[in-house]
Each structure stands twice: as C-alpha cells, then as structure tokens.
Amino acid sequence: MTTPSPTSFWSGALEGAPHHPPLETHAKADVVIIGGGFSGLWTAYYLKTLSPDMDIRVLEARHVGHGASGRNGGWAIGSLAGLGRHLTGHSTEQRQALCDLLADNVDAIGATLTQEGIDADFHKGGALYVAARYPAQEALQRDYREHMLALGHRAEDCQWLTAEELETKARFQRPFGALFHRQVASLHPGKLLRGLAQRLTDMGVTLHEHSPVDQIDGGRVTTSRGSVTAAMTVVATEGYNTLPQLRPHLVPVSSLVIATEPLSAAQWEAIGLHDRPTFADASRLINYGHRSRDGRLIFGARGHYPYKALPRHQTAISSADIAMRKALLQSLFPDLGEVTISHGWGGTLGLSRSFRPHAIMDRREGIATLGGYAGEGVAASHLMARSLAERILTLDTPRTRAPWVCDGALTSLLKRWEPEPLRWLGAKGITLTYAAEEALLARQRHLPLVSPALARLNDTFASLIE
C-alpha cells in the first residue's frame, strides 16, 4: 500500500523555484508587504503595475506559498462569504453590479495569467452544488440558488439542473439535481505562486524569504536581521498572523485536503466530470473537489477549529483524516472504485469575526490589511489585493467603492473574537449540531421535536457566514 505524501500536492510546483534572500539590511521602501501568499503577491503585482516606479518589498516568514495559498483546494469562486451583510441597504441594481464585479474577478484572474504567461492550469468549468446523497439535499440546493439570486447573481450564472441534466456532467451516488454556478474556476495554486513570484522579481519588486516580522512600529517593520521603513505597511498574513495588531481579530481554522493518483480512463468514464467542473454537495459540513488537469481528484472536507488553535505549519495530516475524506469521496462516486491517495495535507485560513473578507487601509497610521477569507480565498485574495492597491494609490474604481473596502483604524473596523474557551465551545457546538442534522437527513429520519429545532438552530449558525 502506497503511503500518501505528507506534503501539499501543489508544493511540487514550488520545488526548485528561485530562492529570495532574507532581509539583512535596514532599508527604505514606498510600501512593505508582510506575507508571501496570494494576498501579498497580488497586492505587490497591482501596485507595481499601476505605479511602476514604486519601491516595494515583500517579507515572507518562511517561503513563498508556505501558508494557506499553497495548501488550499484550488477553487476560484465568483462570490464571497458574508456577501449578504456586505450588501445590506443596497438597491437591486447595486447588488447586481457588485455580484458582476465578483464574477468578473474570476475572468480577470484567467486573463491576467494569460497576459503574464503564467500557466497555472486555470480552467473555468463552473461549480456543481449537488444534491447527491439523500433527498433532503435537493431542497437545500434549491434554497441556495434562490439565496444567490436574491444577493444579485444573474439567473444565467445560477442554473438549476435536473437529475437527468446533472448526470450528463457527473455521475454521483444519488443525483437529485444541482445548482450550476458558472462563475467558478479551478487552478493550480503552486504554479500560480511560482509564476507570480517570478513575474514580480522581473518587475523589480524585492522579495525576502525567511524574514519573519517581529514588530511594526511607526512605519518601521523589523525582523531579527533587518528592517524596512515605508510610508505604507500591508499586513497580508491571513491565518498565519503572529502580529499583535491582528491576533485578536483573526482565528486560525484548519482545512484538510487529499489528492488521488491520476485516475484511469475507465474511472473517469464511470464518474464523468469531463468538463472539469468543481463540485460540492449540500452539507453544512462542507466538502468540495475538482478534477485536476493531470487527471486527479482533489478533495477537501470538514475543516475544524482546535482549542487555542495556532497556525498550522506542518502539512501532514493523520491516516484517519485521509481515510475519512477518501470514504466520503467514494460515497459521492460509488462507481469510482478503489483509488490510491497520493497526498494528504492541511493548512490554516484566517477567519474574521464578521465572517466576511475585507480590505482595510488606515492612511493616518500607514498600515493596511486584507484577508478574512472563509474558503474563497484563491479568488477573493486577488480581488482584495487589487482593490487595496488601487485604494493605496487613491484611485477611484468600482473595486475601491465596494463595501468590503474600508478606511479607518484596523482594530476598530475588525471585530474581536471571544476569548477561549468561548470560541472553542462555540465552534464545537456548531460542528456537533451540524453533524446531528446531517445524520438524521442521511438516514431520512424525522424526529418531530428534534429535527425542526436542529434545522432552526443550524440555519441561525449558517446565516452568520453566508
């Protein structure tokens, strides 16, 4: 039996990438960016593209892509977590314009990669949000479609597929139907990171790896071996943040993913996915996957929040975690048969207390931040970075006017998380009630008092992050 690699499948693309020397001087710059993941690299890219003479330095604590950017599931989603709260008070026309902005962001990623010659396996195959394991999932997915339309997503981008139409795209266990969201793509995060870092170097941006930041004070960013003084500091550390300015406002939540060995032609014929859509089923205990360009299934499921969680630096996950995800994948595709898991890995996302992404700039203090992604960070990081870069340069664009872009003090605009053990108890309670409801629905059991109470409680929890 082959032992799965304890590294992210995406990390293979980063092997042999050029190294960037640590910061070992006391330098000056126009902007210093802390964090060498998608948020930091895209911010540097748009600042340099829009202002070519700008002196920009990026400080990465370990190596480019060490954090969530090199460990995610590879989805680029044309929506945002918490979008409904961002759109409160907006007219129907404004809602649609903002949803169009999110949809266009996916295409903009693909167009930018093409323009810069970065082959990151970008493929816009849409997303299947399926009802495919038990009958109650159909109502859940139909409700989700209505929710998407109410937010402002266009009907042509949110199509309902009947069971027969779903089977032409993929052959799941028990197809009842699906929402097909057209504005979703998949990509290879490792290839994107390597290509973007190389492009930044070519553009004249200075990258420093193995340069963890100890302190930000009055425009001076300090590491153990050097410092950078800049008019603007951008904190793009997400769930791997260790700086006191943001520590109470973002909690690290673990996400675990597996990859199979390339499947045979017969296996792909049995399960479909020929157009390479991404897919997820109607479970509050989130699972998601897609077919990679080299013919693997990439599949993630059921993140968690450990007590007093710290950023996850190791990538390896347990054999039990791998086995659970493999079993869930096979339950979705019973005709898949036996598969070999080649990789199993975990990473950390930084969840904000408002359960929605943000791009915030405090010009008076000379500090900005972006992040707070809840599973949609591959695309959201591009949008937030582009928006923040434009805001720093005082440009007036549809992105800088979007409700997720704010001016003011970071600590006043970002809510603080509750102290431990309250947040752990809350996370544990939500997970348990989600699992209880899932078990009843999967067994098609209705308990007259328990089932409605669980549904109402879980609807309340879900409304916090939708």
KOLDO-26781 format. One record per residue (C-alpha): residue in one letter; x, y, z. Coordinates in steps of 0.5 Angstrom, whole numbers, padded with zeros to 4 digits, always signed. Layout:
BEGIN
aXYZ/...
***
This chain:
BEGIN
m+0000+0000+0000/t+0003+0007-0002/t+0004+0012+0004/p+0001+0019+0002/s+0006+0024+0001/p+0005+0029+0008/t+0006+0035+0003/s+0001+0039-0001/f+0000+0037-0008/w+0001+0044-0010/s+0008+0044-0007/g+0011+0040-0012/a+0011+0046-0017/l+0015+0050-0012/e+0021+0046-0011/g+0027+0048-0015/a+0024+0055-0015/p+0029+0061-0014/h+0030+0063-0007/h+0030+0070-0005/p+0035+0072+0001/p+0033+0074+0008/l+0033+0081+0010/e+0039+0083+0013/t+0040+0091+0012/h+0036+0097+0014/a+0032+0099+0008/k+0027+0104+0006/a+0021+0103+0001/d+0015+0106-0001/v+0011+0100+0001/v+0013+0094+0005/i+0008+0088+0005/i+0008+0082+0010/g+0007+0076+0007/g+0009+0072+0001/g+0002+0069-0001/f-0003+0071-0006/s-0006+0077-0002/g+0001+0080-0001/l+0004+0078-0008/w-0002+0080-0012/t-0002+0087-0008/a+0005+0088-0010/y+0003+0086-0017/y-0002+0091-0018/l+0002+0097-0014/k+0008+0096-0019/t+0003+0095-0025/l+0000+0101-0023/s+0006+0105-0021/p+0012+0102-0024/d+0017+0107-0020/m+0014+0105-0013/d+0019+0101-0009/i+0016+0095-0006/r+0019+0090-0001/v+0015+0083+0001/l+0017+0080+0007/e+0016+0073+0008/a+0017+0069+0014/r+0019+0062+0011/h+0018+0061+0004/v+0013+0064-0002/g+0007+0060-0001/h+0008+0057+0006/g+0001+0059+0008/a-0006+0058+0006/s-0004+0060-0001/g+0000+0053-0002/r-0005+0049+0001/n-0012+0050-0001/g-0017+0046-0005/g-0015+0050-0012/w-0022+0054-0013/a-0023+0061-0015/i-0030+0063-0013/g-0034+0069-0016/s-0037+0070-0010/l-0036+0072-0002/a-0037+0069+0004/g-0042+0074+0008/l-0044+0077+0002/g-0051+0079+0005/r-0048+0083+0010/h-0044+0087+0005/l-0050+0088+0001/t-0055+0091+0007/g-0058+0097+0004/h-0056+0097-0003/s-0061+0097-0008/t-0062+0091-0013/e-0058+0095-0019/q-0052+0096-0014/r-0053+0089-0011/q-0052+0086-0019/a-0047+0091-0020/l-0043+0088-0014/c-0044+0081-0016/d-0042+0082-0023/l-0035+0085-0020/l-0034+0078-0016/a-0036+0074-0023/d-0031+0079-0027/n-0026+0078-0022/v-0025+0070-0024/d-0025+0072-0031/a-0019+0077-0029/i-0015+0072-0026/g-0015+0068-0032/a-0014+0074-0037/t-0008+0076-0032/l-0005+0070-0032/t-0005+0069-0040/q-0002+0076-0040/e+0003+0075-0036/g+0005+0068-0039/i+0004+0064-0032/d+0001+0057-0034/a-0003+0056-0027/d-0008+0050-0030/f-0013+0056-0030/h-0020+0053-0032/k-0027+0056-0032/g-0031+0050-0031/g-0036+0053-0026/a-0039+0049-0020/l-0044+0044-0019/y-0047+0045-0012/v-0050+0038-0012/a-0056+0034-0008/a-0053+0027-0009/r-0053+0023-0003/y-0060+0024+0000/p-0067+0027-0002/a-0067+0033+0003/q-0061+0036+0000/e-0065+0038-0006/a-0069+0043-0002/l-0062+0046+0001/q-0059+0047-0006/r-0066+0050-0009/d-0066+0055-0003/y-0058+0056-0004/r-0060+0058-0011/e-0065+0063-0009/h-0061+0066-0004/m-0055+0067-0010/l-0061+0070-0014/a-0063+0075-0008/l-0056+0077-0007/g-0056+0079-0014/h-0052+0074-0018/r-0055+0073-0025/a-0060+0068-0027/e-0056+0065-0033/d-0050+0064-0028/c-0054+0060-0023/q-0058+0055-0027/w-0062+0049-0024/l-0060+0042-0027/t-0065+0037-0026/a-0062+0030-0024/e-0062+0028-0032/e-0058+0034-0033/l-0053+0033-0027/e-0052+0026-0030/t-0049+0029-0036/k-0044+0033-0033/a-0042+0028-0027/r-0045+0021-0024/f-0046+0022-0017/q-0049+0017-0012/r-0056+0019-0012/p-0057+0025-0017/f-0063+0029-0015/g-0061+0036-0018/a-0056+0041-0017/l-0054+0049-0018/f-0049+0050-0023/h-0045+0057-0022/r-0042+0059-0028/q-0037+0064-0025/v-0032+0059-0022/a-0026+0056-0024/s-0020+0052-0022/l-0013+0053-0022/h-0006+0050-0019/p-0004+0054-0013/g+0003+0052-0013/k+0004+0054-0021/l+0001+0061-0019/l+0005+0062-0014/r+0012+0061-0017/g+0010+0064-0023/l+0007+0071-0020/a+0014+0071-0015/q+0018+0070-0021/r+0014+0076-0025/l+0015+0081-0019/t+0022+0080-0019/d+0022+0081-0026/m+0018+0088-0025/g+0023+0090-0020/v+0020+0088-0013/t+0024+0086-0008/l+0022+0079-0004/h+0025+0077+0002/e+0024+0070+0005/h+0026+0067+0012/s+0024+0074+0014/p+0019+0074+0020/v+0017+0080+0022/d+0018+0082+0030/q+0015+0089+0030/i+0011+0094+0027/d+0012+0101+0030/g+0011+0108+0027/g+0012+0106+0020/r+0018+0101+0021/v+0018+0094+0020/t+0023+0090+0024/t+0026+0083+0023/s+0031+0079+0027/r+0036+0081+0022/g+0034+0088+0019/s+0028+0093+0018/v+0024+0097+0013/t+0022+0104+0014/a+0016+0105+0009/a+0010+0110+0008/m+0005+0104+0008/t+0006+0097+0011/v+0001+0092+0008/v+0000+0086+0013/a-0002+0080+0009/t-0001+0074+0013/e-0008+0072+0014/g-0009+0065+0019/y-0001+0065+0020/n-0001+0072+0023/t+0003+0073+0029/l+0003+0080+0030/p-0001+0083+0036/q-0005+0089+0032/l-0009+0083+0028/r-0008+0077+0033/p-0015+0078+0037/h-0019+0079+0030/l-0017+0073+0026/v-0017+0066+0029/p-0014+0060+0025/v-0018+0055+0023/s-0015+0048+0020/s-0017+0046+0013/l-0015+0039+0010/v-0015+0036+0003/i-0013+0030+0000/a-0011+0028-0008/t-0011+0022-0011/e-0006+0019-0016/p-0009+0020-0023/l-0015+0016-0025/s-0015+0011-0031/a-0020+0013-0037/a-0025+0008-0035/q-0025+0011-0028/w-0027+0018-0031/e-0032+0015-0036/a-0035+0012-0030/i-0036+0018-0026/g-0036+0024-0031/l-0033+0031-0030/h-0031+0031-0037/d-0032+0039-0037/r-0028+0039-0030/p-0033+0043-0026/t-0031+0044-0019/f-0036+0040-0014/a-0039+0041-0007/d-0045+0037-0004/a-0051+0040+0000/s-0048+0039+0007/r-0047+0044+0012/l-0040+0040+0014/i-0037+0043+0008/n-0034+0038+0002/y-0031+0040-0004/g-0027+0038-0010/h-0025+0038-0017/r-0021+0034-0023/s-0014+0037-0024/r-0011+0038-0031/d-0007+0032-0030/g-0013+0027-0028/r-0013+0027-0021/l-0019+0028-0016/i-0017+0034-0011/f-0022+0033-0005/g-0023+0037+0002/a-0028+0037+0007/r-0030+0039+0014/g-0025+0044+0017/h-0024+0045+0024/y-0022+0049+0030/p-0018+0046+0035/y-0017+0049+0042/k-0013+0055+0043/a-0011+0054+0035/l-0004+0056+0033/p-0003+0057+0025/r-0001+0050+0022/h+0006+0050+0020/q+0006+0042+0019/t+0003+0040+0012/a+0002+0032+0014/i-0005+0030+0017/s-0007+0024+0020/s-0008+0017+0017/a-0015+0017+0020/d-0016+0024+0017/i-0014+0022+0010/a-0019+0015+0011/m-0025+0020+0013/r-0024+0024+0006/k-0023+0018+0002/a-0029+0015+0004/l-0033+0021+0003/l-0031+0022-0004/q-0032+0015-0005/s-0039+0015-0002/l-0040+0021-0007/f-0038+0017-0013/p-0039+0010-0012/d-0037+0008-0019/l-0030+0011-0017/g-0028+0004-0014/e-0021+0004-0011/v-0017+0010-0011/t-0010+0011-0009/i-0009+0017-0005/s-0002+0021-0007/h-0002+0027-0002/g-0006+0029+0004/w-0005+0036+0007/g-0007+0041+0012/g-0007+0049+0012/t-0010+0055+0016/l-0014+0060+0014/g-0016+0066+0018/l-0023+0067+0020/s-0025+0074+0022/r-0031+0075+0027/s-0035+0078+0022/f-0034+0072+0017/r-0033+0076+0011/p-0027+0078+0007/h-0024+0085+0008/a-0019+0090+0005/i-0018+0096+0010/m-0013+0102+0010/d-0011+0107+0016/r-0007+0112+0012/r-0006+0116+0018/e-0002+0110+0021/g+0001+0108+0015/i-0002+0101+0016/a-0007+0097+0011/t-0009+0089+0012/l-0013+0085+0007/g-0016+0078+0009/g-0021+0074+0013/y-0023+0069+0007/a-0027+0063+0009/g-0026+0058+0004/e-0026+0063-0002/g-0019+0066-0001/v-0016+0064-0008/a-0020+0069-0012/a-0022+0074-0006/s-0015+0075-0005/h-0014+0077-0012/l-0020+0082-0011/m-0018+0085-0005/a-0011+0086-0007/r-0013+0089-0013/s-0018+0094-0009/l-0013+0095-0004/a-0007+0097-0009/e-0012+0102-0012/r-0014+0105-0005/i-0007+0106-0003/l-0006+0110-0010/t-0012+0114-0009/l-0015+0111-0015/d-0023+0111-0016/t-0025+0105-0019/p-0031+0100-0018/r-0027+0096-0013/t-0025+0102-0009/r-0032+0104-0008/a-0034+0096-0006/p-0037+0095+0001/w-0031+0091+0003/v-0026+0096+0002/c-0026+0101+0008/d-0022+0107+0011/g-0020+0107+0018/a-0017+0104+0024/l-0016+0097+0023/t-0017+0095+0031/s-0024+0099+0030/l-0026+0096+0024/l-0025+0089+0025/k-0029+0086+0031/r-0025+0082+0036/w-0026+0074+0037/e-0029+0072+0044/p-0023+0069+0049/e-0022+0062+0050/p-0026+0057+0052/l-0032+0061+0049/r-0030+0061+0042/w-0028+0054+0042/l-0034+0052+0045/g-0038+0055+0040/a-0034+0052+0034/k-0035+0045+0038/g-0042+0046+0039/i-0044+0048+0032/t-0040+0042+0029/l-0044+0038+0033/t-0051+0040+0031/y-0049+0040+0024/a-0047+0033+0025/a-0053+0031+0028/e-0057+0034+0023/e-0053+0031+0017/a-0054+0024+0021/l-0062+0025+0021/l-0062+0027+0014/a-0058+0022+0011/r-0062+0017+0015/q-0068+0020+0012/r-0071+0020+0019/h-0075+0026+0022/l-0076+0027+0030/p-0082+0031+0031/l-0079+0036+0036/v-0071+0035+0035/s-0071+0036+0027/p-0074+0042+0027/a-0070+0045+0033/l-0064+0043+0030/a-0066+0046+0023/r-0067+0053+0026/l-0061+0053+0030/n-0057+0051+0024/d-0060+0056+0020/t-0058+0061+0025/f-0051+0059+0025/a-0051+0059+0018/s-0053+0066+0017/l-0047+0068+0021/i-0043+0066+0015/e-0047+0067+0009/
***
